[in-house]
Amino acid sequence: MLLNEHMSKALFNKAGIPVPQGLSVFPGSEETVVPDFALPWILKAQALTGGRGKAGGVLRVDDAHDFAPTARRIFGLNIQGHSVPFIRVEPAVIIDRECYLSLSVSRSRGCILLTVGREGGVEIESGGRANLLVQEIHLPAGLAANQIRAAFFHLGLDKALFGDFSALLATFFKAMLDNGLLLAEINPLVLTGDNRFLALDGKVEVDDNFAELNPAMETYYQPEHASHEENVARAAGLSYVKLDGWVGLMVNGAGLAMATMDLLNFSRLPARNFLDLGGAADHTRMRTALELLFGDARVRAVFINMYGGILSCRNVALALREALGDREPDKPIVARMSGNDAAGGIEVLRAMGCDTVHIASDMQAAIRILETLKPQDAPVIEFPAPQTALPEARPQPTGHVSTASLGIDRDTPILVQGITGREGQLHTRLMQAYGANVVAGVTPFKGGQEILGVPVYNSVAQAMRHHKIGASIIFVPPRMAADAVLEAACNEIPWTICITEGIAQHEMLAVFEQIKSSPTQVVGPNTPGVIVPGQTKIGIMPTDPFMPGPVAILSRSGTLTYEVSARLTASNIGQSVCVGIGGDPFIGVKYADVFEMLRNHEATRAVVVLGEIGGQAEENLAEYVVRTGFDKPVVSFIAGRTAPPGKRLGHAGAILEKGGGVGRKIETMRRAGFTVCSSLEEVANETSCILK
């Protein structure tokens, strides 16, 4: 949740960080609003973008009579594609000095970065490397006194200001933790003529997971910055991004949704939106999703692409039928269903008897149907057709020796943390049905019970006094899940799989810092888990797509894992192990960690890596493969190639940073000897070729 300057300053002010007095003025009220502070006034456009000053969005008014016409001039601006929903008015400030201050969560470094600059302003990085001092802050230890001193001396401030600066920085850091901020920036931080520090401009980004867990943060959200559709989707818990095409897209799971968006765009059937139902495609969400797609005049047809994992395709079809209310849909629908109860879902759709509901047997069949529905006036958006990136050469041996092993098989004793909850019981039953060796469960204050024949303990420590535990799986709500990971790691359980999604990023940063010396391998959070086909599963994945074989699958997406596994299985290519490493920005086991184990895994002859836009996970893996001379062939696929820059698609880790990066990611993988497939259809074909 990105806040505008006005709301950023409201948050700063509440936290005790000094900001200028200010008020908001909306279009139509500029003639009646009279600021109650002295002239001159500074009028600032409140648009969620940079470059406001250069675009004429920050203007000074010295005469009250000029206020209304100046405000109207700003309201009429379009700043880098953003309209101006309102302006903030502040008194002008006498500035003695400007500098820069920010705290940001660093995905690459796994910590919080404290950055100070001797000079502030819009060209903060143009002052050269000497201008900025960047220090790493690790949680849970937090901001250290020596870091405050280093920042102060870097800025070269007068000794008399040290007390005020120390208090400001401590308050700033506390505000970041208390509000779950991913970014808190003051640019510029000014020293006024009377030697006071003042946050003259501010920028704040709130962790969506933290906001979800703390409803009070909703007061900082301003719907004026989003479209009507985006606000409706947000209220319904849908992941929705508006695009420029004509095919309305509805999918379950971010990875599969990104892959489907790419397929449409590369097929010259451009998507009008990205819409991820997630794992809860209930009647309410389905109805909201259809209202969004049918209510958008630029949506000319709807593509529903479902792979049922936990989600039942039949339930999705029933929700669709109810949402339509036994009437013919306003626009043609193309539906493809696979996985959990796909036959039941298709049966429901056929029984509806709607001429405009088209059932596709697979994704390519859906594309062929959509081509027949393409309107004459459909917008033309060109996406360069992707080519499969074939490897330059296989990595050369380096003499690297690994002693790591997977250590998960049919006999691995499993502990379920949160076993008494609904999800814990459901998936314990499903794991047992697959043959998983579930020996114990933990739920605080529920010890002494027995669930599904499994004894329940109050703590992990208690369970381990009675059982040997090889792996734990966590079904614990987001508020408590990070502590559950910490508990498992402190007890040195070899593997801990955290299914929970929605954990605040600060909390996982703190946990991973605390368990650095633990031998526990943490998978996730926000993972479907681990499955060794034919032996055991420690997770929530369906079992139908998998069969034993020689190919390991590593993925950041659950639905994409199921989709590709099903395609491999249909091609008679089985899997040795499948690991969902998790879709969050901060996870435990990385691709390279699993590769280190697979080197000595005799059952694995090849590896399929299912990646996504965002982060450096795939590049880091490529570097590892080259550096260590990994000798097993790798086939890969990257979802989200056609994503709009700066938009988060589904889970928190999937965001294409401005400036691109997908091409560089693919080229780095190719140079490391990976075969990077251009489509899901090619994954099975390329895997089959390298196994021959």
C-alpha positions in Angstrom: 0.0 0.0 0.0 1.8 3.1 -1.3 0.8 6.3 0.5 0.7 9.8 -1.0 2.7 12.6 0.6 -0.3 13.8 2.5 -1.0 10.5 4.1 2.7 9.8 4.6 2.9 13.0 6.6 -0.2 12.1 8.6 1.5 8.8 9.6 4.7 10.7 10.4 2.9 13.2 12.5 1.1 10.5 14.5 4.4 8.8 15.1 6.0 12.0 16.5 8.0 13.0 13.4 7.8 16.8 12.8 6.0 17.7 9.6 4.7 21.1 8.3 1.1 22.0 9.0 -1.1 21.1 6.0 -4.6 20.6 4.7 -6.1 18.8 1.7 -8.1 20.6 -1.0 -10.2 18.7 -3.4 -11.5 19.8 -6.8 -14.5 22.2 -6.4 -13.5 23.3 -2.9 -10.7 25.6 -4.0 -13.0 28.7 -3.9 -14.2 28.1 -0.4 -11.1 26.6 1.4 -9.0 29.2 3.2 -5.8 27.9 4.8 -5.6 29.1 8.5 -1.8 29.6 8.3 0.2 32.6 7.0 1.2 33.2 3.4 3.1 32.3 1.4 1.5 28.8 0.7 2.9 25.9 -1.2 0.4 23.9 -3.2 1.5 20.3 -3.9 -0.2 17.8 -6.3 -1.0 14.5 -4.5 -0.3 12.0 -7.3 1.3 8.6 -6.7 4.3 9.3 -8.9 7.5 11.2 -8.9 8.4 14.2 -11.0 5.6 16.4 -9.5 7.8 19.5 -9.3 9.1 19.2 -12.9 5.5 18.7 -14.2 4.3 21.9 -12.5 2.6 20.1 -9.6 4.3 22.1 -6.8 3.6 25.8 -6.9 4.0 28.8 -4.6 1.2 31.2 -3.8 2.1 34.6 -2.3 -1.4 36.2 -2.6 -4.6 34.6 -1.4 -6.4 35.7 -4.6 -4.1 33.4 -6.6 -5.0 30.4 -4.6 -8.0 29.1 -6.5 -6.7 29.6 -10.1 -3.3 28.0 -9.0 -5.2 25.1 -7.5 -7.2 24.6 -10.7 -4.1 24.7 -12.8 -2.7 21.8 -10.7 -5.9 19.8 -10.8 -5.8 20.0 -14.6 -2.4 18.3 -14.8 -1.6 14.7 -15.8 1.7 13.7 -14.2 3.2 10.7 -15.9 -0.2 9.2 -16.6 -1.6 10.1 -13.1 -4.4 12.6 -12.5 -4.4 14.8 -9.5 -7.2 13.9 -7.1 -6.4 16.6 -4.6 -3.7 18.9 -3.4 -1.9 19.5 -0.1 -1.4 23.1 1.0 1.4 24.0 3.4 3.0 27.1 4.7 6.3 28.0 3.1 9.3 27.1 5.2 12.6 28.9 5.7 15.2 26.3 5.0 18.7 26.5 6.3 19.8 23.0 4.9 18.3 20.0 3.0 19.4 16.4 3.4 18.0 12.9 2.8 16.8 10.2 5.2 15.2 6.8 4.4 14.5 3.4 5.9 13.8 0.6 3.4 13.4 -3.2 3.5 16.0 -4.7 1.2 14.9 -7.9 -0.5 18.4 -8.6 -1.8 20.2 -8.0 1.5 17.5 -9.4 3.8 17.5 -6.5 6.2 16.5 -2.8 6.6 18.7 -0.2 5.0 19.2 3.1 6.7 20.3 5.7 4.1 21.3 9.3 4.8 22.4 11.8 2.2 24.2 15.1 2.7 22.0 16.6 0.0 18.4 15.9 -0.6 16.0 16.7 -3.5 14.7 15.0 -6.6 18.2 14.1 -8.0 19.3 12.3 -4.8 21.7 9.9 -6.5 23.3 12.5 -8.7 25.4 13.8 -5.8 27.7 10.8 -6.3 28.5 7.9 -4.0 30.0 10.2 -1.4 26.7 11.8 -0.9 25.0 8.7 0.6 25.8 6.5 3.5 23.9 3.2 3.6 23.9 1.0 6.7 22.3 -2.4 7.3 19.9 -2.8 10.2 19.1 -6.4 11.2 16.0 -7.4 13.0 15.2 -8.1 15.8 18.3 -6.2 17.1 17.2 -3.0 15.4 18.8 0.4 15.2 22.1 0.7 17.1 23.6 3.8 18.7 26.7 3.6 16.6 24.6 3.7 13.4 22.9 6.9 14.6 26.3 8.4 15.3 27.6 7.3 11.9 24.6 8.9 10.2 25.0 12.1 12.1 28.7 12.5 11.4 28.2 11.7 7.7 25.8 14.6 7.5 28.3 16.9 9.1 25.7 18.5 11.4 26.6 20.8 14.3 27.3 19.0 17.6 24.5 20.8 19.3 22.0 19.0 17.0 23.0 15.5 18.0 20.3 15.0 20.6 17.5 16.1 18.3 18.8 14.1 15.4 19.2 10.9 17.6 15.6 11.3 18.9 14.3 11.9 15.3 16.1 8.8 13.9 14.9 6.6 16.8 11.3 7.8 16.3 11.6 7.3 12.6 12.8 3.7 13.0 10.0 3.0 15.6 7.4 4.3 13.2 8.7 1.9 10.6 8.3 -1.1 12.9 5.0 0.0 14.5 3.4 0.5 11.1 4.8 -2.4 9.1 6.5 -0.1 6.6 8.6 -1.4 3.7 9.7 2.1 2.8 9.8 5.4 4.8 11.5 8.3 3.0 12.0 11.9 4.0 13.2 13.9 1.0 14.1 16.4 1.9 14.7 16.4 5.6 15.3 20.1 6.3 16.9 22.1 9.0 14.8 25.2 9.4 16.0 28.7 10.2 15.3 28.1 13.8 17.3 24.9 13.9 14.4 22.4 13.8 14.3 19.2 11.8 11.2 19.0 9.6 10.0 16.3 7.1 9.3 18.6 4.2 8.3 15.7 1.9 7.5 12.1 2.6 6.9 8.8 0.9 5.7 5.6 2.6 4.9 2.1 1.5 3.0 -0.2 3.9 3.4 -4.0 3.8 0.0 -5.3 2.5 0.3 -8.3 4.9 0.7 -6.0 7.8 -2.2 -3.8 6.7 -4.4 -6.9 6.4 -3.6 -7.9 9.9 -4.0 -4.4 11.3 -7.3 -2.9 10.1 -6.4 0.5 11.6 -4.0 1.0 8.7 -6.9 1.3 6.4 -7.3 4.9 7.4 -4.2 5.7 5.3 -5.6 4.2 2.1 -7.1 6.7 -0.3 -9.3 5.2 -3.0 -8.9 8.3 -5.2 -5.6 6.9 -6.4 -7.1 3.7 -7.7 -9.8 2.9 -10.4 -13.3 1.9 -9.4 -12.5 -1.7 -10.5 -9.3 -1.8 -8.4 -11.2 -0.6 -5.3 -14.0 -3.1 -5.8 -11.5 -5.9 -6.3 -9.5 -4.8 -3.2 -12.6 -4.9 -1.0 -13.4 -8.4 -2.2 -9.8 -9.7 -1.6 -9.1 -10.2 -5.3 -5.7 -9.5 -6.9 -6.6 -7.2 -9.8 -4.6 -5.2 -12.3 -6.1 -3.3 -15.2 -4.3 -3.8 -18.6 -4.9 -2.6 -22.1 -6.3 -5.6 -24.0 -9.8 -7.0 -24.6 -9.8 -10.5 -23.0 -11.0 -10.5 -19.4 -8.8 -12.9 -17.4 -9.9 -14.9 -14.3 -7.4 -17.5 -12.9 -6.7 -19.1 -9.5 -3.1 -18.7 -8.4 -0.6 -15.9 -9.2 1.9 -18.1 -11.1 -0.7 -19.6 -13.4 -2.4 -16.2 -13.9 0.9 -14.7 -15.0 1.6 -17.5 -17.4 -2.0 -17.2 -18.8 -1.6 -13.5 -19.2 1.7 -14.1 -21.1 0.0 -16.7 -23.3 -2.8 -14.3 -24.3 -0.4 -11.5 -25.0 2.0 -13.5 -27.0 -1.0 -15.0 -29.0 -2.1 -11.5 -30.0 -5.2 -11.8 -27.8 -4.1 -9.2 -25.3 -5.4 -9.4 -21.7 -7.6 -6.6 -20.4 -6.7 -7.4 -16.8 -4.9 -9.7 -14.4 -7.3 -11.2 -11.9 -6.2 -13.8 -9.4 -9.0 -15.4 -7.4 -6.5 -17.1 -5.1 -7.6 -20.3 -3.3 -11.0 -18.9 -2.2 -13.1 -18.8 -5.3 -16.4 -18.7 -3.4 -19.7 -17.3 -4.7 -19.1 -13.8 -3.4 -15.6 -13.5 -5.0 -16.8 -15.1 -8.2 -19.8 -12.7 -8.4 -17.5 -9.7 -7.8 -15.0 -10.9 -10.4 -17.7 -11.4 -13.0 -19.2 -8.0 -12.2 -15.8 -6.4 -12.8 -15.3 -8.2 -16.1 -18.8 -7.8 -17.4 -18.9 -4.2 -16.3 -15.8 -3.2 -18.2 -16.9 -2.2 -21.7 -13.4 -3.0 -23.1 -13.7 -6.6 -22.0 -15.1 -8.4 -25.0 -14.7 -12.0 -23.9 -13.8 -13.7 -20.6 -11.2 -16.5 -20.2 -11.6 -18.5 -17.0 -8.5 -20.7 -16.5 -8.6 -23.0 -13.4 -6.3 -25.6 -12.2 -7.9 -27.1 -9.1 -5.4 -27.9 -6.4 -7.1 -27.5 -3.1 -9.7 -25.5 -4.9 -12.5 -27.7 -6.4 -13.3 -26.9 -10.1 -16.8 -28.1 -9.5 -17.2 -25.5 -6.7 -15.9 -22.8 -9.1 -18.4 -23.9 -11.7 -21.3 -23.8 -9.1 -20.2 -20.3 -8.0 -20.2 -19.2 -11.6 -23.6 -20.6 -12.2 -25.0 -18.9 -9.1 -23.3 -15.6 -10.1 -24.9 -15.7 -13.5 -28.3 -16.4 -11.9 -29.4 -19.0 -14.6 -29.1 -16.4 -17.4 -27.0 -16.3 -20.5 -23.8 -14.3 -19.7 -23.5 -10.8 -21.2 -20.2 -11.7 -22.8 -18.8 -15.0 -24.2 -16.9 -17.1 -21.6 -14.2 -19.5 -22.4 -13.6 -21.9 -19.5 -10.7 -24.3 -19.1 -10.7 -26.5 -16.1 -8.1 -29.1 -14.9 -7.1 -30.8 -11.7 -9.3 -31.3 -8.7 -12.8 -32.3 -9.8 -12.4 -30.8 -13.3 -14.9 -33.3 -14.7 -17.5 -32.2 -12.1 -16.9 -28.6 -13.0 -17.2 -29.2 -16.7 -20.4 -31.2 -16.1 -21.9 -28.2 -14.2 -21.0 -25.8 -17.1 -22.5 -28.1 -19.7 -25.7 -28.5 -17.8 -26.1 -24.7 -17.7 -26.9 -24.9 -21.4 -25.5 -21.5 -22.3 -24.5 -21.0 -25.9 -22.0 -18.3 -24.9 -20.1 -20.5 -22.4 -17.4 -22.4 -24.4 -15.5 -25.3 -22.7 -11.9 -25.7 -23.7 -10.0 -29.0 -23.2 -6.7 -27.2 -22.6 -5.1 -23.8 -22.8 -4.2 -24.1 -26.5 -7.8 -25.0 -27.3 -9.0 -22.0 -25.3 -6.7 -19.8 -27.4 -8.2 -21.2 -30.6 -11.7 -20.5 -29.3 -10.8 -16.9 -28.3 -9.4 -16.3 -31.8 -12.9 -17.0 -33.2 -14.3 -14.5 -30.8 -11.9 -11.7 -31.6 -13.8 -8.5 -32.5 -13.0 -6.5 -35.6 -12.1 -3.4 -33.5 -10.0 -5.3 -31.0 -7.0 -3.2 -29.8 -3.7 -4.3 -31.4 -0.9 -4.6 -28.8 2.3 -6.1 -30.0 4.3 -8.3 -27.8 7.5 -9.8 -29.4 7.0 -13.5 -29.7 9.3 -15.2 -27.2 11.8 -17.7 -28.4 13.0 -20.6 -26.4 16.4 -19.6 -25.0 18.7 -22.6 -25.7 21.8 -22.9 -23.5 25.1 -21.7 -24.8 26.9 -24.6 -23.2 26.6 -26.8 -20.1 28.5 -25.6 -17.0 32.1 -26.9 -16.7 33.1 -29.1 -13.7 34.7 -27.1 -10.9 35.5 -29.8 -8.5 32.7 -28.7 -6.2 31.7 -31.5 -3.7 28.4 -31.5 -1.8 27.6 -33.4 1.3 24.0 -32.1 1.4 21.1 -34.5 1.1 17.4 -34.2 0.7 16.6 -36.6 3.5 12.8 -36.7 2.9 11.2 -40.0 2.0 8.2 -42.3 3.0 9.6 -42.8 6.5 10.2 -39.2 7.4 8.2 -38.6 10.7 6.1 -35.5 10.4 4.9 -33.0 13.0 1.9 -30.8 12.3 2.0 -27.4 14.0 -1.6 -26.1 14.2 -3.1 -29.6 13.8 -6.4 -28.8 15.6 -7.4 -26.0 13.2 -9.6 -26.6 10.2 -6.8 -26.4 7.7 -4.5 -28.4 9.9 -7.0 -31.3 10.2 -8.0 -31.2 6.5 -4.4 -31.5 5.3 -3.3 -33.9 7.9 -6.0 -36.3 6.7 -4.9 -35.8 3.1 -1.3 -36.3 3.9 -2.1 -39.5 5.8 -4.2 -40.7 2.8 -1.1 -40.3 0.6 1.0 -42.3 3.0 2.8 -39.6 4.9 4.1 -40.6 8.3 2.4 -38.0 10.6 3.4 -38.9 14.1 2.5 -35.8 16.2 0.7 -32.5 16.3 1.1 -29.2 18.3 -1.4 -26.7 19.3 -0.8 -24.6 22.5 -3.3 -25.4 25.3 -4.7 -28.3 23.3 -2.2 -30.9 24.5 -3.5 -34.3 25.5 -6.0 -34.6 22.6 -5.8 -37.0 19.8 -6.7 -35.8 16.2 -7.0 -38.4 13.4 -5.1 -40.8 15.5 -2.3 -38.4 16.1 -1.3 -37.2 19.6 -1.4 -33.5 20.2 1.1 -31.6 22.4 1.3 -28.1 23.7 4.7 -27.3 22.3 7.3 -28.6 19.8 9.6 -29.3 22.7 7.0 -31.6 24.3 6.4 -33.4 21.0 10.1 -34.0 20.5 10.5 -35.6 23.9 8.1 -38.3 22.7 8.9 -38.6 19.0 11.7 -38.4 16.5 10.7 -35.6 14.1 12.1 -35.3 10.6 9.9 -32.5 9.3 7.2 -30.1 10.6 4.5 -28.4 8.6 2.9 -25.2 9.8 -0.8 -24.5 9.6 -0.8 -21.4 11.9 -2.5 -18.0 11.3 -0.3 -15.2 10.0 -0.1 -13.4 13.4 1.6 -16.5 15.0 3.2 -18.2 12.0 6.6 -16.5 12.3 6.9 -17.6 15.9 5.9 -21.1 14.9 8.8 -21.2 12.4 11.1 -19.9 15.1 9.9 -22.6 17.5 10.6 -25.4 15.0 14.0 -24.0 14.1 15.0 -23.5 17.8 14.2 -27.2 18.3 16.4 -28.0 15.3 13.8 -30.0 13.3 15.6 -30.8 10.0 12.8 -29.5 7.8 10.1 -27.0 8.5 7.5 -26.2 5.8 5.5 -23.0 6.4 2.3 -23.1 4.4 1.0 -19.8 5.9 0.7 -16.8 3.6 0.2 -13.2 4.7 3.0 -13.0 7.3 4.4 -9.5 7.8 7.8 -9.1 6.1 9.4 -7.6 9.2 8.5 -10.7 11.2 10.1 -13.1 8.7 13.2 -10.9 8.5 13.6 -11.2 12.3 13.0 -14.9 12.3 15.6 -15.7 9.6 18.2 -13.5 11.3 17.6 -15.4 14.6 17.8 -18.9 13.0 21.0 -18.4 10.9 22.9 -20.9 13.1 20.0 -23.5 13.2 20.4 -26.6 11.0 16.7 -26.4 10.2 15.8 -26.0 6.5 12.8 -23.7 6.3 10.6 -24.0 3.2 8.4 -21.0 2.6 6.5 -19.2 3.9 3.6 -19.1 1.4 4.5 -22.5 -0.1 2.4 -25.5 -1.2 5.1 -27.7 0.4 7.2 -30.7 -0.6 6.1 -33.9 -2.3 8.2 -37.0 -3.1 5.8 -38.7 -5.5 4.8 -42.2 -4.5 6.4 -41.8 -1.1 5.2 -38.8 1.0 3.9 -35.3 0.8 4.4 -32.5 3.4 2.1 -29.8 2.1 -1.2 -28.9 0.5 -0.6 -29.9 -3.1 -3.1 -32.3 -4.8 -1.6 -35.7 -5.6 -3.2 -36.3 -9.0 -0.7 -34.4 -11.1 2.3 -36.2 -9.7 3.9 -39.6 -10.4 7.4 -41.0 -9.5 10.1 -40.4 -12.0 13.5 -38.7 -12.7 12.7 -34.9 -12.8 12.8 -32.6 -9.8 10.5 -29.5 -9.9 11.3 -26.3 -8.0 8.8 -23.5 -8.1 7.7 -20.2 -6.6 4.1 -20.9 -7.5 1.7 -23.6 -6.4 -0.7 -23.7 -9.3 2.2 -23.5 -11.8 3.7 -26.5 -10.1 0.5 -28.5 -10.5 0.1 -27.4 -14.1 3.6 -28.4 -15.2 3.6 -31.6 -13.2 0.4 -32.6 -14.9 1.9 -31.9 -18.3 5.0 -33.9 -17.5 3.0 -36.8 -16.2 0.8 -36.7 -19.3 4.0 -37.1 -21.3 5.0 -40.0 -19.1 7.7 -38.0 -17.3 7.6 -38.6 -13.6 9.0 -36.5 -10.8 11.6 -37.3 -8.1 10.7 -34.4 -5.8 8.7 -31.2 -6.1 9.5 -28.2 -3.8 7.5 -25.0 -3.6 10.1 -22.6 -2.3 7.5 -19.9 -1.6 6.2 -16.8 -3.2 7.1 -14.2 -0.5 10.0 -11.8 -0.8 11.7 -13.4 2.2 11.9 -17.2 2.2 14.1 -19.9 3.7 15.3 -22.5 1.3 16.4 -21.0 -2.0 16.7 -22.6 -5.4 20.4 -23.1 -5.0 20.0 -24.8 -1.6 17.8 -27.5 -3.1 20.2 -27.8 -6.1 23.0 -28.5 -3.6 20.9 -31.4 -2.3 20.0 -32.7 -5.8 23.6 -33.1 -6.8 23.7 -36.3 -4.9 20.1 -37.3 -5.3 20.3 -40.4 -7.5 16.6 -40.4 -8.3 17.0 -36.9 -10.0 18.3 -36.8 -13.6 17.1 -33.4 -14.5 15.5 -30.3 -12.9 12.7 -28.0 -13.9 12.7 -24.5 -12.5 9.5 -22.5 -12.6 10.4 -18.9 -11.9 8.6 -15.6 -12.0 9.3 -11.9 -12.5 10.6 -10.1 -9.4 13.6 -10.6 -7.3 17.0 -12.2 -8.1 16.2 -15.8 -7.2 16.7 -17.2 -10.7 19.9 -15.1 -11.4 21.3 -16.3 -8.1 20.6 -19.8 -9.0 22.3 -19.4 -12.4 25.4 -18.0 -10.7 25.5 -21.0 -8.3 25.2 -23.4 -11.2 28.2 -21.9 -13.0 30.3 -21.4 -9.9 29.8 -25.0 -8.8 29.6 -26.7 -12.1 26.1 -28.3 -11.5 26.1 -31.2 -13.9 22.4 -32.1 -14.3 20.4 -30.4 -17.1 18.0 -27.7 -16.2 14.8 -26.7 -18.0 13.0 -23.5 -16.9 10.1 -21.3 -17.4 9.6 -17.6 -16.3 6.0 -16.4 -15.8 5.0 -12.8 -16.0 7.2 -11.7 -19.0 4.5 -9.3 -20.2 3.7 -7.8 -16.8 3.4 -4.0 -16.6 6.4 -2.5 -14.7 5.9 -1.6 -11.1 2.7 -3.7 -10.7 2.5 -6.4 -8.1 0.8 -9.5 -9.5 -0.7 -11.7 -6.8 1.8 -12.6 -4.1 4.2 -10.2 -2.7 7.3 -11.5 -4.5 5.9 -11.0 -8.0 6.6 -7.5 -9.2 8.4 -6.4 -12.3 10.6 -3.4 -11.3 10.6 -0.4 -13.5 13.3 -0.7 -16.1 12.6 -4.3 -16.9 14.9 -7.2 -15.9 13.0 -10.1 -17.4 15.3 -10.2 -20.5 18.4 -10.0 -18.3 17.0 -12.8 -16.1 16.4 -15.1 -19.0 19.8 -14.3 -20.6 21.6 -15.0 -17.3 19.9 -18.4 -17.1 20.7 -19.3 -20.7 24.3 -18.5 -20.2 24.3 -20.8 -17.2 23.2 -23.7 -19.4 19.5 -23.6 -18.7 16.9 -24.2 -21.4 14.4 -21.4 -20.9 11.1 -22.3 -22.4 8.9 -19.7 -24.1 5.7 -21.4 -23.0 4.3 -24.0 -20.7 3.7 -26.3 -23.7 7.4 -26.5 -24.3 8.4 -27.6 -20.8 7.5 -31.2 -21.3 8.9 -31.4 -24.8 12.3 -29.9 -23.8 12.4 -32.1 -20.7 11.7 -35.1 -22.8 14.6 -34.2 -25.2 17.2 -33.8 -22.5 16.2 -37.1 -20.8 16.8 -39.1 -24.0 
